[in-house]
Amino acid sequence: MTSVQSLFNFEKVLSEYTGAPYVVATDGCNHGMELVLRLLEVKKLDCPSKTYLSVIQMLIDLKIDFNLTDEQWAEKGEHRFGGTNIWDSARRFEKGMYEKGQIKCVSFGNSKPLHIGKIGAILLDDIDLYKKLSMMRSDGRDLKISPWGEQIEYVAGYHYCPTFEDCNKGIEKINNNDFVPMRQNYWYPDCKNFIIAGKSFNDREWPNRSHPCPKGNINILPELIAKIKQLPFYNVEHLDEEKYKEGGYDAFTLNRHEQYGTGDAIRNGLDWGWTDIFLPDGWKDVGLQFDRAHTGFCIPPHKDHYEFYIKKFSHHKKDIRRRMVFLEDWKTGHYFQINEEVFVKWRQGDWLEFGTDDIHIGGNIGPDTRYTLQITGVKSEF
């Protein structure tokens, strides 16, 4: 059976197995939690910091004020979002697991006790919530009305309905007791150590790990990268070579590093308006410099001198900020470091920010050219 009746049958089997009076099947546990949080208009909650990344992303997307706690829940396989009656039961599935008054969101994905695929369910005992959630997960539709065009009024809905094939698979597995023992030692990384969607959860500005910790990300379209690569880059040895050597360059690196910036575009009458996407909000006197680093480029620990920038804009050196934007995904041999923090494995558009007293290192000892952008400016209040 591959019709909507498969969905209803699966929900009935789940209800009988878990003891929940009502069940709303969804295309994943995360989407189930999202629907409940939206419907109940939750504004604030507590969440364990050791959880899957998608949960934190969802809370950020829903603009919920949340506090990350140290609660350990792997052994239980579920936890309650503090301040609510909503449960993330992603790692638990047992006969008779439902308790009165709860709203439990379960998962049947990879490594879960009932492994089906990209599918989950909401367990609850409130018939009004059940009716609303059932329609929300199905694009606002009442699936008992067919064809759907006969329905006149639709609630706000989402395309979160599971496939009928997965529903049939779930019925078969439950009827055959085809379960996997719950993994009580399952490990989740601590999300306090990450910067997620630009949001930091740790007092440390740069978490100590060999992974990118961008302060933000810029969405860079493919056509923009193509335009950047067509810029008339030139070798920095054409500038004041002695001054650059003072900054840490030597003859070896000078031959492997090329650049093109705002000043070059102005002098050459080049259209520069397309670069506005890179201008930081709240900055003024902004200059951009695109850099192309070939294999063998390496600059030792140094501080930037900003001599040309200070001469042009007369800003105090301590007020100047600089951002490094990675224009393409990280490739083997590409490297960047600020003070004691190493950054690799970045994603296209990730950016880091540092000041005039920060020592930094960069290089390319890999086979592929590294493209980056340096943004220099001051905050508008200065």
N, C-alpha and C positions, 0 to 999 in steps of 0.2 A: 504494500500500500504506500503510495507516494502522493498523498493528498493532505489537506489540512487536518483530516481525521488522524493522521499519524502524529501530528503535534498534540492534539487533544488526548490521544491514547498515551503518549509519553508522559504528559503532565499528570494523568490519572495514575499511572504506574509509580511515578515519583511521589505522588501524594500518599499512596498506600504504603510505600516503602519507608518514607521518612516520617510519616505521621503528621505532615503539614496539611491542614484543611484545604489550602489552595496553593497552586504552583503556576508560575509563569516562566516558561522556557525561553531562553534568549540565545543569542549567538556568542555568548561568552560571559564569564563571571563579571568582568570589568564593566561591560555594558549593562548588566543587571544592576550593579551598584550605582552606576550613573543614573539609570532611570529612577531608582528609589530616591537618591539624593536630590534629583531635580523635582520629583513630585512632592516630596516633603519640604522642599525649599530650605534644606539644611544650610546654615550660615557658618557654623563653627563646630569643630570636632577634634578629638585626639586620635592619632594614628601611630602604630608602632613604626619606628624608623627602619627596622629590618623587615622590609616588604618588597614586593616586586615593583619595579620602576613605573609600570603603567598606572598603579594606584596613585602615586604621587602626581604623575602627569595629569590624571583625571581631576584630582582635587584642585590643582592649579588652574586647569581649564575651566572648571566650574566656579572659580573665584571664591572658594571656600577658605575661611580662615582656619588653618589647622596647626596643631602642635604635635611635633614628633616625640614620642615617648620611648622608653627603654623596655617596654613590655616584651617578654619572650613568649612566643605563641606557636613555635614550630612543633612542639610536642603535642599540643592540643589540636593543631591543624586548623584553628580558627581564632578569631579575636573580635571583640565588639568595638566599634568606633566609639570612643569615649564621648559621652553626652548625648548618645542616640541609642535606639534599640535595633540598629542595623549591624549585622554581622558579616564579616568577610570570612566565609567558611570554605575558602578555595582549596584547602588541603584536607578537608574532612568530608567523608560521605559514609554514613552508617545507618543501619536500620533503626527507626524510631528516634533519630537524632533531633527532631524538631521539638521545641518547647514553647509553650503558650506565650503570646505577646511578642515573639521575636520576628525579625525580618532577616532571613538568612540568604546569603548569595553564595551559591555553590558552583564549582567548576568541574568540567569533565574533559579537561585538556590534558596535555602531555604530563606524565608522571603523577597524575591524580588517581585516586582509588577506582573511580569509574572512568576509564580512558576511552573517550569516543572521538573527540576532535575539537574543533572550535565551537564549543557549545557550553552553556551553563544554565542556571535556573534560579529563580527567586522563590523562597519558601515563606509563606505567611498565613495568617488566620483572619485577616480583615478583608471582607468581601468587597467593600467599596474600593480599597486600594488595589485589590486583585483585578477588578474590572478596568480600572484606569490604567494600570500597568500593562495589562493584556493588550489594550488598544495602543498605548504608547510604543510598545516594542514592534508593532505591526503597521508603522506609518500612520498611526491614528485611526486605523480601521478596526471594525468589529468583524473578526474572521468568520463569524457565524452568518454574516450577510453575504450572499453570493448571487450574482456577480457584484463586485465591490461598488460598481457605479450606482447601485440602488441605495447605497448609504448616502444620506443627505448632509450630515454634520460629522466632522472629523476633529478629534482632539489633536494637540501638538504631538507629532509622532516621529519615530526614528526607525531606520531600516535595520532593526536588531533581531529579526526573527531567525531561528535556526533552520537549517535545511530539513526537509522531511526525511531524507535519507539518514541523517544523523539521529533523528528521533527514532526511526525504526531500529537503528543499530543499538541505541540506548535501551530500548525495550527488550531486545534480544539478550543483551549482556546482563541486565538485571534479572530477567527470568531464568538465566542460566548460571546465576551467581558468579559471573565472570568479573571478578574484582581484583585489584592489585592492593596488597597491604599498604596502609598509610605509612609514609616515610616520616618517622618522628624525628629524624636527625637532619631534616632538610635545612639547607643553609641559604639565607638571604644576605646579601651585602647590606651594610648600614648606609642608608640614603643620606644620613647627616653628613657624610663625607663627600657628597657630590654637589655639583651645581646643576640644577635641573630646570630647563626652560628659563635660564637666566636668574634663577632664584637660589641663593646660598643658604644652607642650613647649619653652617658651622662658623664659629667665631674666627677661625683661621681664614685669612684672605686667600691663601694659596695652599690647599690641602697637599700634604707631602706624599705624592705618588707620581709615578712615571706615566702619566696620562694627561690629556689636555683638561684644563680647568678654565674654560673660557668665561669671561665676564658677559659674553653675549654672542650672538650669531647674526650675520647679515645674509639674507637670501640672495644669492648671486646666480642670475640666470645664465644659461650657456652662451647666449649671444653676447653677454657682457664679458665673459672670459675671452671669447674670440676677439673682441674689440681690444681688450688689454694686450693680448699677445701680438697684436698688429702695431702696437705703439713703436715709434722709432727709438728703441732702447739704445743707449750708448755706454761705453765703458767708463768707469769712474776715474781711470787714470788720466782722462782728459781734464780733470779738475786739479785742485791743489794736492798733488800726490803726497807731499811732505805732511800736510795737515791731516790727511787720511791715515798716514802711517802713525801719526801721534795717537789717533783713535784706535789703533790696534791692527790695521790692515798692513800687509806687506806686499811685495811685488807679486808673490804667488797668487794671493787672493784678488788683487786688483785686476788681473787678467781674466777673472772668472765671474765678475759681478757687474751687471749692467742696470741702468736705472732710467726712469723718465718721470718727471713730476710736474706740479702745477706751474712752477716758474718756466719750465721748458715749453709747456703748452702756450703760455702767455706770449713768450718771445717768438714762438713759431706760428702764432695765430691759429692754433688748433682748437677746434670745438671741445670744450671741457665740461659742458653742462651735464653730460651723461654720468659724470662722476658724483653728482649730488647725493646719490644713494649712500655714499660712504661718509657723508658729513655727520659727525656726532651731534645729537641734540644738545643745546646749551653751550656749544663751543663757538669761539670766534677766532678770526685770523687763522683759519685752517689751511694747512698745506698738505698736499698728498704727494707721495713718492712711490711709484710702482717699481719693484725690484725683481730682477731675473738673475737667479744664482745658478750657475752651471756646476757640473760635477767638479769637485776640487775646491769650491769656495769654502773658506773657513775664516771666521773672525774671532780672535781670542777675547777673553773677558775685558770689557771696556765700558766706559760711560760716554754717552753722546755729548758733543760739545755745544751744539745748537748755535754756533757762532753766526751763521748766515741768517737764521730765524730771528735771533735777538737784534741783529743789526737792522733788519727790515722793520720789525714791529715794536722794538724797544720794551719788550716785556722782561720782567725779572725772571731769571733762569729757574728759580724754585717753583714758579707758577706754571711752567710749561709741562704739558702731558703728551705722551706718545702712545699710540695704539699700533699693535702689529696685527694685521688681518691676513689670515691664511687663505689664499685665493683658490686653492685646490685641496682635495683630500691629501692627507699625509702619505708620503711614499718612503720606502726603505732608504735610510741614509739621511733623511731630512731631520734637522735638529734645531731646537731653540731652548734657551735657558735664561731665566731671570733670577739673579742672586743664586740661591741654592735649589731652586725649583726647576725641574726638567720637564719639558713639554714635547710629547710626540703623539702620534696617532690622532691628530686633530682632524676635524671635518671641515669641508669647504665652508668658508664664511665665519668660522670661529675667530674671535679676536681676544687679545690680551692687552692690558693697559699698564704702563709703568711710568715712573717719574725720572727726573734728571739725575738723581743719586743712585738709581738702580743699575747694578752691574749686569750686563747681559752678554750672551754668547750665541752665535748662530753658525750654521754650516750646512753643506750639502756634500756628503761623501757617497751618495747613491748614484744610480745611473740616470735618473730623471731630473730635468730642470725644475727648480723650485721657484714658484711665483708667490710673492707676498706684497703687501701694501703697508707702508708706514704713514700714519696720520699724525700730524703735529698740530697742536693748538693750545688754547687756554680756555678755562671755563669763563662764561660770559660775565660773571660777577667780578672778575678781576679787572 
